[in-house]
Amino acid sequence: MVAHRDAVPARHENPEIDAAALEAARAADLVLAAAVAAGSARWLRYLAPLPDRFRDEPIPVLRAAARAGRAAFGVKDSIRDVLPPSATEPFLDAIDRLLKLIARWEMHRRD
């Protein structure tokens, strides 16, 4: 007998998370453009995959993408040290909102 896991709903079935992920993708596009403008090859490499991940990943994988984006705001090494607040703060806000929505989804999914 094959064990069945709970099916993960398609992202569009949770419009609030889908909208937040798309907002995070737009914010990631802006922070990526800021990295290009600042000439920061390191942050450009780190941030480059995030916009597409925010646009395309299913909800469980989306959490990992958001955590990767959040990790760019490290204590000793942060995109805030290189990029302008006009790019970094909307990115941080969008990621935090997305992580909060995913956590709420995960909590209610287990009910």
N, CA and C atoms as an extended XYZ file, in Angstrom:
333
Properties=species:S:1:pos:R:3:atomname:S:1:resname:S:1:resid:I:1 pbc="F F F"
N         0.839       -1.178        0.000 N   MET     1
C         0.000        0.000        0.000 CA  MET     1
C         0.885        1.242        0.000 C   MET     1
N         0.539        2.219       -0.803 N   VAL     2
C         1.302        3.449       -0.921 CA  VAL     2
C         0.722        4.491        0.025 C   VAL     2
N         1.590        5.106        0.815 N   ALA     3
C         1.142        6.174        1.715 CA  ALA     3
C         0.943        7.449        0.903 C   ALA     3
N        -0.146        8.119        1.159 N   HIS     4
C        -0.438        9.361        0.450 CA  HIS     4
C        -0.194       10.541        1.366 C   HIS     4
N         0.547       11.479        0.887 N   ARG     5
C         0.735       12.717        1.623 CA  ARG     5
C        -0.429       13.638        1.302 C   ARG     5
N        -0.655       14.576        2.189 N   ASP     6
C        -1.671       15.582        1.894 CA  ASP     6
C        -1.242       16.320        0.630 C   ASP     6
N        -2.148       16.423       -0.289 N   ALA     7
C        -1.841       17.130       -1.526 CA  ALA     7
C        -1.631       18.618       -1.231 C   ALA     7
N        -0.615       19.163       -1.825 N   VAL     8
C        -0.342       20.594       -1.660 CA  VAL     8
C        -1.171       21.323       -2.707 C   VAL     8
N        -2.001       22.267       -2.263 N   PRO     9
C        -2.811       22.987       -3.235 CA  PRO     9
C        -1.939       23.860       -4.140 C   PRO     9
N        -2.408       24.078       -5.324 N   ALA    10
C        -1.705       24.968       -6.241 CA  ALA    10
C        -1.663       26.363       -5.634 C   ALA    10
N        -0.638       27.077       -5.957 N   ARG    11
C        -0.437       28.397       -5.368 CA  ARG    11
C        -1.612       29.332       -5.626 C   ARG    11
N        -2.181       29.250       -6.817 N   HIS    12
C        -3.292       30.153       -7.157 CA  HIS    12
C        -4.539       29.863       -6.321 C   HIS    12
N        -4.560       28.693       -5.664 N   GLU    13
C        -5.690       28.376       -4.789 CA  GLU    13
C        -5.627       29.141       -3.475 C   GLU    13
N        -4.503       29.777       -3.210 N   ASN    14
C        -4.359       30.644       -2.048 CA  ASN    14
C        -3.957       32.022       -2.568 C   ASN    14
N        -4.955       32.821       -2.985 N   PRO    15
C        -4.652       34.086       -3.642 CA  PRO    15
C        -3.860       35.062       -2.780 C   PRO    15
N        -4.028       34.993       -1.471 N   GLU    16
C        -3.305       35.925       -0.605 CA  GLU    16
C        -1.795       35.631       -0.646 C   GLU    16
N        -1.424       34.369       -0.587 N   ILE    17
C        -0.008       34.003       -0.681 CA  ILE    17
C         0.512       34.275       -2.080 C   ILE    17
N        -0.268       33.951       -3.089 N   ASP    18
C         0.151       34.186       -4.463 CA  ASP    18
C         0.419       35.672       -4.698 C   ASP    18
N        -0.472       36.530       -4.225 N   ALA    19
C        -0.290       37.979       -4.392 CA  ALA    19
C         0.938       38.461       -3.629 C   ALA    19
N         1.142       37.958       -2.418 N   ALA    20
C         2.310       38.362       -1.631 CA  ALA    20
C         3.606       37.897       -2.297 C   ALA    20
N         3.585       36.709       -2.883 N   ALA    21
C         4.770       36.206       -3.576 CA  ALA    21
C         5.081       37.055       -4.806 C   ALA    21
N         4.056       37.466       -5.524 N   LEU    22
C         4.271       38.322       -6.693 CA  LEU    22
C         4.764       39.697       -6.281 C   LEU    22
N         4.280       40.189       -5.147 N   GLU    23
C         4.789       41.462       -4.615 CA  GLU    23
C         6.265       41.312       -4.229 C   GLU    23
N         6.613       40.193       -3.619 N   ALA    24
C         8.007       39.929       -3.270 CA  ALA    24
C         8.870       39.842       -4.530 C   ALA    24
N         8.327       39.271       -5.593 N   ALA    25
C         9.066       39.187       -6.858 CA  ALA    25
C         9.340       40.572       -7.415 C   ALA    25
N         8.338       41.450       -7.358 N   ARG    26
C         8.547       42.827       -7.833 CA  ARG    26
C         9.584       43.549       -6.975 C   ARG    26
N         9.515       43.363       -5.667 N   ALA    27
C        10.500       43.978       -4.769 CA  ALA    27
C        11.891       43.398       -5.030 C   ALA    27
N        11.953       42.094       -5.318 N   ALA    28
C        13.237       41.462       -5.635 CA  ALA    28
C        13.801       42.008       -6.942 C   ALA    28
N        12.938       42.280       -7.914 N   ASP    29
C        13.391       42.904       -9.158 CA  ASP    29
C        14.047       44.250       -8.873 C   ASP    29
N        13.438       45.031       -7.979 N   LEU    30
C        13.978       46.356       -7.643 CA  LEU    30
C        15.302       46.259       -6.907 C   LEU    30
N        15.404       45.344       -5.962 N   VAL    31
C        16.652       45.202       -5.216 CA  VAL    31
C        17.744       44.634       -6.121 C   VAL    31
N        17.363       43.796       -7.050 N   LEU    32
C        18.312       43.270       -8.031 CA  LEU    32
C        18.830       44.394       -8.930 C   LEU    32
N        17.935       45.260       -9.375 N   ALA    33
C        18.346       46.418      -10.179 CA  ALA    33
C        19.274       47.336       -9.381 C   ALA    33
N        19.007       47.476       -8.096 N   ALA    34
C        19.882       48.295       -7.242 CA  ALA    34
C        21.264       47.663       -7.125 C   ALA    34
N        21.322       46.337       -7.072 N   ALA    35
C        22.619       45.647       -7.014 CA  ALA    35
C        23.405       45.867       -8.297 C   ALA    35
N        22.699       45.862       -9.428 N   VAL    36
C        23.349       46.143      -10.712 CA  VAL    36
C        23.879       47.571      -10.713 C   VAL    36
N        23.050       48.514      -10.294 N   ALA    37
C        23.443       49.926      -10.282 CA  ALA    37
C        24.620       50.176       -9.343 C   ALA    37
N        24.663       49.437       -8.238 N   ALA    38
C        25.751       49.609       -7.273 CA  ALA    38
C        27.018       48.866       -7.706 C   ALA    38
N        26.897       48.052       -8.733 N   GLY    39
C        28.048       47.280       -9.198 CA  GLY    39
C        28.449       46.176       -8.229 C   GLY    39
N        27.486       45.662       -7.501 N   SER    40
C        27.756       44.629       -6.506 CA  SER    40
C        27.548       43.243       -7.123 C   SER    40
N        28.622       42.690       -7.660 N   ALA    41
C        28.535       41.378       -8.301 CA  ALA    41
C        28.117       40.299       -7.300 C   ALA    41
N        28.600       40.414       -6.084 N   ARG    42
C        28.270       39.422       -5.068 CA  ARG    42
C        26.772       39.378       -4.807 C   ARG    42
N        26.158       40.526       -4.544 N   TRP    43
C        24.722       40.550       -4.253 CA  TRP    43
C        23.908       40.274       -5.510 C   TRP    43
N        24.439       40.646       -6.648 N   LEU    44
C        23.758       40.325       -7.908 CA  LEU    44
C        23.643       38.807       -8.066 C   LEU    44
N        24.718       38.086       -7.814 N   ARG    45
C        24.683       36.614       -7.911 CA  ARG    45
C        23.716       36.022       -6.887 C   ARG    45
N        23.734       36.558       -5.690 N   TYR    46
C        22.890       36.013       -4.626 CA  TYR    46
C        21.408       36.261       -4.901 C   TYR    46
N        21.097       37.467       -5.349 N   LEU    47
C        19.700       37.870       -5.524 CA  LEU    47
C        19.091       37.438       -6.860 C   LEU    47
N        19.919       37.161       -7.848 N   ALA    48
C        19.431       36.902       -9.207 CA  ALA    48
C        18.347       35.833       -9.313 C   ALA    48
N        18.433       34.713       -8.611 N   PRO    49
C        17.384       33.693       -8.776 CA  PRO    49
C        16.070       34.006       -8.051 C   PRO    49
N        16.086       34.939       -7.115 N   LEU    50
C        14.916       35.137       -6.265 CA  LEU    50
C        13.657       35.622       -6.980 C   LEU    50
N        13.727       36.599       -7.880 N   PRO    51
C        12.467       37.033       -8.506 CA  PRO    51
C        11.695       35.898       -9.182 C   PRO    51
N        12.401       35.065       -9.930 N   ASP    52
C        11.724       33.947      -10.611 CA  ASP    52
C        11.220       32.909       -9.616 C   ASP    52
N        11.967       32.696       -8.544 N   ARG    53
C        11.497       31.749       -7.529 CA  ARG    53
C        10.210       32.257       -6.887 C   ARG    53
N        10.147       33.553       -6.603 N   PHE    54
C         8.932       34.112       -6.019 CA  PHE    54
C         7.759       34.031       -6.991 C   PHE    54
N         8.030       34.097       -8.274 N   ARG    55
C         6.954       34.024       -9.265 CA  ARG    55
C         6.463       32.601       -9.506 C   ARG    55
N         7.350       31.613       -9.357 N   ASP    56
C         7.056       30.282       -9.868 CA  ASP    56
C         6.916       29.160       -8.849 C   ASP    56
N         7.517       29.283       -7.690 N   GLU    57
C         7.598       28.151       -6.768 CA  GLU    57
C         6.257       27.836       -6.102 C   GLU    57
N         6.007       26.553       -5.834 N   PRO    58
C         4.827       26.176       -5.038 CA  PRO    58
C         5.031       26.644       -3.594 C   PRO    58
N         3.965       26.690       -2.839 N   ILE    59
C         4.002       27.276       -1.499 CA  ILE    59
C         5.093       26.671       -0.606 C   ILE    59
N         5.232       25.356       -0.475 N   PRO    60
C         6.269       24.843        0.427 CA  PRO    60
C         7.688       25.272        0.029 C   PRO    60
N         7.967       25.348       -1.258 N   VAL    61
C         9.295       25.751       -1.727 CA  VAL    61
C         9.448       27.270       -1.655 C   VAL    61
N         8.348       27.963       -1.776 N   LEU    62
C         8.342       29.420       -1.690 CA  LEU    62
C         8.883       29.897       -0.346 C   LEU    62
N         8.592       29.143        0.685 N   ARG    63
C         9.099       29.476        2.017 CA  ARG    63
C        10.622       29.503        2.016 C   ARG    63
N        11.259       28.540        1.377 N   ALA    64
C        12.719       28.499        1.294 CA  ALA    64
C        13.266       29.702        0.525 C   ALA    64
N        12.584       30.088       -0.524 N   ALA    65
C        13.007       31.263       -1.291 CA  ALA    65
C        12.912       32.525       -0.431 C   ALA    65
N        11.833       32.646        0.320 N   ALA    66
C        11.664       33.817        1.182 CA  ALA    66
C        12.722       33.837        2.278 C   ALA    66
N        13.032       32.685        2.818 N   ARG    67
C        14.077       32.627        3.854 CA  ARG    67
C        15.440       32.989        3.272 C   ARG    67
N        15.691       32.598        2.033 N   ALA    68
C        16.948       32.976        1.373 CA  ALA    68
C        17.009       34.486        1.186 C   ALA    68
N        15.891       35.085        0.803 N   GLY    69
C        15.847       36.540        0.681 CA  GLY    69
C        16.051       37.217        2.016 C   GLY    69
N        15.451       36.670        3.047 N   ARG    70
C        15.575       37.236        4.398 CA  ARG    70
C        17.012       37.137        4.896 C   ARG    70
N        17.720       36.078        4.492 N   ALA    71
C        19.104       35.878        4.912 CA  ALA    71
C        20.039       36.954        4.366 C   ALA    71
N        19.624       37.659        3.336 N   ALA    72
C        20.441       38.749        2.791 CA  ALA    72
C        20.548       39.920        3.763 C   ALA    72
N        19.750       39.889        4.819 N   PHE    73
C        19.766       40.951        5.825 CA  PHE    73
C        20.485       40.461        7.082 C   PHE    73
N        21.668       39.891        6.899 N   GLY    74
C        22.435       39.351        8.012 CA  GLY    74
C        22.940       40.438        8.945 C   GLY    74
N        23.344       40.020       10.130 N   VAL    75
C        23.844       40.961       11.134 CA  VAL    75
C        25.206       41.515       10.728 C   VAL    75
N        26.094       40.640       10.295 N   LYS    76
C        27.445       41.078        9.943 CA  LYS    76
C        27.610       41.366        8.453 C   LYS    76
N        26.721       40.846        7.656 N   ASP    77
C        26.819       41.007        6.202 CA  ASP    77
C        25.407       41.175        5.672 C   ASP    77
N        25.107       42.373        5.203 N   SER    78
C        23.730       42.679        4.813 CA  SER    78
C        23.695       43.474        3.521 C   SER    78
N        22.631       43.256        2.763 N   ILE    79
C        22.462       44.078        1.563 CA  ILE    79
C        22.246       45.541        1.941 C   ILE    79
N        21.855       45.788        3.179 N   ARG    80
C        21.695       47.168        3.643 CA  ARG    80
C        23.025       47.923        3.646 C   ARG    80
N        24.134       47.197        3.718 N   ASP    81
C        25.454       47.834        3.723 CA  ASP    81
C        25.851       48.336        2.339 C   ASP    81
N        25.198       47.823        1.301 N   VAL    82
C        25.613       48.116       -0.070 CA  VAL    82
C        24.517       48.805       -0.882 C   VAL    82
N        23.274       48.448       -0.614 N   LEU    83
C        22.169       48.929       -1.443 CA  LEU    83
C        21.333       49.964       -0.694 C   LEU    83
N        20.646       50.814       -1.434 N   PRO    84
C        19.873       51.892       -0.795 CA  PRO    84
C        18.609       51.385       -0.096 C   PRO    84
N        18.218       52.061        0.967 N   PRO    85
C        16.995       51.678        1.683 CA  PRO    85
C        15.753       51.693        0.797 C   PRO    85
N        15.747       52.524       -0.225 N   SER    86
C        14.585       52.582       -1.118 CA  SER    86
C        14.362       51.250       -1.844 C   SER    86
N        15.394       50.423       -1.906 N   ALA    87
C        15.267       49.089       -2.513 CA  ALA    87
C        15.183       48.007       -1.449 C   ALA    87
N        16.001       48.113       -0.404 N   THR    88
C        16.073       47.030        0.571 CA  THR    88
C        14.853       46.953        1.481 C   THR    88
N        14.322       48.082        1.899 N   GLU    89
C        13.219       48.045        2.873 CA  GLU    89
C        11.916       47.492        2.287 C   GLU    89
N        11.529       47.886        1.060 N   PRO    90
C        10.335       47.241        0.477 CA  PRO    90
C        10.528       45.737        0.268 C   PRO    90
N        11.742       45.334       -0.065 N   PHE    91
C        12.056       43.916       -0.229 CA  PHE    91
C        11.877       43.181        1.098 C   PHE    91
N        12.431       43.735        2.157 N   LEU    92
C        12.301       43.135        3.481 CA  LEU    92
C        10.844       43.068        3.913 C   LEU    92
N        10.100       44.141        3.715 N   ASP    93
C         8.681       44.153        4.084 CA  ASP    93
C         7.897       43.087        3.322 C   ASP    93
N         8.170       42.967        2.023 N   ALA    94
C         7.452       41.979        1.201 CA  ALA    94
C         7.783       40.555        1.634 C   ALA    94
N         9.045       40.300        1.938 N   ILE    95
C         9.446       38.964        2.377 CA  ILE    95
C         8.821       38.624        3.728 C   ILE    95
N         8.876       39.578        4.656 N   ASP    96
C         8.302       39.319        5.981 CA  ASP    96
C         6.804       39.051        5.893 C   ASP    96
N         6.112       39.799        5.054 N   ARG    97
C         4.674       39.572        4.863 CA  ARG    97
C         4.424       38.181        4.281 C   ARG    97
N         5.208       37.815        3.297 N   LEU    98
C         5.066       36.498        2.675 CA  LEU    98
C         5.339       35.386        3.686 C   LEU    98
N         6.402       35.508        4.467 N   LEU    99
C         6.707       34.487        5.466 CA  LEU    99
C         5.594       34.355        6.498 C   LEU    99
N         5.015       35.473        6.879 N   LYS   100
C         3.916       35.445        7.852 CA  LYS   100
C         2.704       34.715        7.271 C   LYS   100
N         2.375       34.991        6.014 N   LEU   101
C         1.243       34.327        5.377 CA  LEU   101
C         1.482       32.825        5.207 C   LEU   101
N         2.705       32.462        4.856 N   ILE   102
C         3.025       31.046        4.702 CA  ILE   102
C         2.937       30.338        6.051 C   ILE   102
N         3.435       30.975        7.103 N   ALA   103
C         3.350       30.376        8.443 CA  ALA   103
C         1.896       30.172        8.849 C   ALA   103
N         1.040       31.152        8.559 N   ARG   104
C        -0.390       31.019        8.875 CA  ARG   104
C        -0.994       29.872        8.068 C   ARG   104
N        -0.633       29.769        6.791 N   TRP   105
C        -1.131       28.698        5.931 CA  TRP   105
C        -0.702       27.339        6.478 C   TRP   105
N         0.577       27.229        6.877 N   GLU   106
C         1.077       25.966        7.408 CA  GLU   106
C         0.357       25.582        8.698 C   GLU   106
N         0.100       26.567        9.549 N   MET   107
C        -0.562       26.299       10.813 CA  MET   107
C        -1.988       25.795       10.577 C   MET   107
N        -2.720       26.423        9.687 N   HIS   108
C        -4.104       26.023        9.429 CA  HIS   108
C        -4.193       24.748        8.600 C   HIS   108
N        -3.168       24.452        7.865 N   ARG   109
C        -3.160       23.252        7.046 CA  ARG   109
C        -3.095       22.001        7.921 C   ARG   109
N        -2.531       22.138        9.078 N   ARG   110
C        -2.369       20.990        9.982 CA  ARG   110
C        -3.617       20.765       10.841 C   ARG   110
N        -4.530       21.703       10.816 N   ASP   111
C        -5.763       21.565       11.639 CA  ASP   111
C        -6.631       20.422       11.159 C   ASP   111
